[in-house]
Amino acid sequence: MGQQKLKGKHLRAIQYASNKAISLAVQIMAKHYKHTSMQDQLVLLEDIKNNYSKYLADEVLSPIAKVFQPEINVKRQQVELLAEAKDFNVFGRKHISSNAYQQMRWAMKLPVVHSGAMMPDAHQGYGLPIGGVLATNNVVIPYGVGVDIGCRMSLTIYPIQPNFLKRYEYQIKQALKEYTNFGTGGELGIPQEHEILDRDTFSATSLLKQLHGRASRQLGTSGSGNHFVEFGTVTLPSENPFQLEAGEYVGLLAHSGSRGLGATIANHYTKIAKEKCLLPSPTQNLAWLDLNTQEGQEYWLSMNLAGDYAKACHDQIHHHLAKALGIKAVAKVENHHNFAWKEMQADGTECIVHRKGATPAGKGVLGIIPGSMTANGYIVQGKGENASLQSASHGAGRQFSRSKTKEKITGSQLKKILQKEQVTLIGGSIDEAPIAYKNIEEVMSSQTHLVDVVGTFSPKIVRMDKA
């Protein structure tokens, strides 16, 4: 005799009162717990109702838990924007679309803004434009940091001749397939050890406690979209900050962030910010948290943990690949480009500087600005330019949306481009084709007074999502 099917009457018997809760429970149980007895399903569903906070970070059960989560009780503040947008500096204006520029103008009407700037790779995003830099007075804007908190670049340089990439291409491809994992919910499936998982900070808030398990499972993995792990050739001039001989080396470059940990933190505190800070359209995604409040302090602590976790993911990626291939590093460069920092401004004011898709470029600070899957990336050293809030671009920047890119190129055309450029692509999709991005050379020419180029990276074997 078949297993009895879960129905609304069973759920109402355990005080599932709303149609939404009943509908979600029936759907989720049918899809994910079809081999679990109805009695055990009901025990689980009753526990979700009574202890919803345990399940808010669960990838499968969180929609049910959120139905039972009480409304956030915060003091609501109706905010009026400034009558005129504050002035801000724009670098490479000819490369920036009008909608991204207008989005930045709206941000500069926030009464908490101190100053702002746009980088030459800027394009429209949520809240701040990607490539926008915003300094605020003692408040932090979760969507000014971005959903992928601590999204970053990391480049490891190995003292190996570039012919290594051809000679051991098969082994490199196998290592990339075995020791990297991409996409939402992805897990590497091998034991992970890193001090980040032992941090007391994971016990600082109820949300972080719930996220520790997922963070453990996803350590060493990458997101989807434009995230990548790739081997290529690093070229250094005679004068370089690593004190290495001029010439060519093998490099391993990765781009990814804080995975589900950062996304959950971002969405949780954005919801609180929007409840507390009532902004008129179209600035609602720029709602902020005062750092003098509990919510502001919680976000700041959580953001910094997510940033460190993103670095830990990169550490693990580079560690596993180097170990698999038997190679050892001589230098490393890394930087966040979705983050907020406390920094002194030229007028002596300490501000919260949000760099959403922008590279820190303080005087002497090293960073990496990638191009595309076929275009060069650049190792840069900041000049500390105050006009850009000591920032530079975080890449070439998109010129076409994903849907528009798919209309402009086919899979066979992408293969021809890759063959011409002698790049091997593992996974990837046409919405990340090189034509989706601005010309990196033009972007770099628009920020020569922001950074010095101290090396280049040329991609050769690229691993992305959808392998």
C-alpha positions, 0 to 999 in steps of 0.5 A: 500500500502506498504512502499516504499523501500530505494534505491541508487537513493534516497541516491544519491539525498542527496549526498551519493556519495560512494558505501560504504555509500549507501550500509551501509545506505540501510542495516542499515535502512532495519534492524533497521528502517524498521518501519520508513518512508522513508522520516524520514530515509532520514532526519536522513541519511542526518543529519548523513552526515552533522553532523557525529560526533554526531553519531560516538558513536552510536551502530547502526549508527556509521558505516555510520558516520565513512564513512563521518569522515575525515582522521585524520590529524596528523604528521606521524613519521616513527619509527625504532626499537632497534636492540636488545630487552632490557632485561626484567624479566620473572616470571614463564617462564615454564608457558609462551608460546613462542609466548607470550614471543616473543611478549614481546621481540618485545615490548622491542625493542621500543625506548621509553621503559624503562623496562619491565616484564612478569607475570607467567599468561602471554599469547599472546594478542594484542599489549602487551601480557596479563600479560605484564608490560611495563614502557615507557618514557613519552608516553602511548600505548593504546593497552598496556593498552588494549581495556577494560580500567580499567578492574578490580577485586573487592571483598566485604567481609560480616560478615556472615557464609558461610552456608548463601550461601546454605540457601539462594541459591535461593534468591542469584541466583534470585538477580544475575539474576535480578541485573547483566547483561552481554554482548556487549551492555547490560543494567541493565534496572533499575535506576542508580545513581552515581557521575561518571555520573556528572563528568565535564570530560564527556564534555572535548572532543567531543568523551566523550560527545558522550559517556555519554549516553551509559555510563549512560545506561551501568552503573552497567553491565559487559562484556562477555567472562571471566567477572563474578559476583560470591558469595563464601567463604572468608577465612582469617588467624589470621593476615590479613589486615582487622583486622578481626577475623580468619575464614570464611566469605561470599564474593562477587567477580566481574570481569569487566571493562569500557564497551563500554566507554572504548572500544570506547576510546581505539579504537579511540586513537589507530587509532590516534596512528597508524596514527601518529606513524608508526611502522614496523610489528609485533609491529604496535599495540604498537603505542604510543601517546606522553603525551606532545601532545594534543592526548596524554593528551586527551587519558590520561584524557579519560583513567582515566575517563574510569578507574573510570567508571569501578570502578563505575560499580563495585560499582553499582553491589555490591550495588544492590546485597547487598541491594537485599539480605539485607547484609552489608560489613565489608571490600573491596579489589579492583584493576585495571589490565588493566591500565597505571600509572605514577610511579617512577622506582628504578633508579629515572626515572618517567615512564608510567607503563602499566599493561595489565593483571597484578595486582599492587603489590607495598609494602603493596598494596592489590589486588585480583588474581582469579583462575577460576570458580571452582578454588580458588582466592587469596587476596594478599599484594604486596611486592614492588618488583622492578624486576617485576615493582611492579606487579603480575599476574592478574589471572591464565592466559589462557593455551588454546584459546577459540576455543581450549577449545571447542575442549577439553571439552563438556557441559556435562563434564563441568557440571560434573566438576561443580557438583564435585566442588559444584559450581553453574553456571548461564550462562557461556559457555564451552570456559570459562571451568576451563581447559582453565586456567593454574593451579592457584597454580603453578602460585602463587608459581612462584610469592611468592617474589612478593606478600604475600597471606593474604586470599582466595576466593572460588567460589560457585555461579557464574554468567557469560554471556550467561545466 
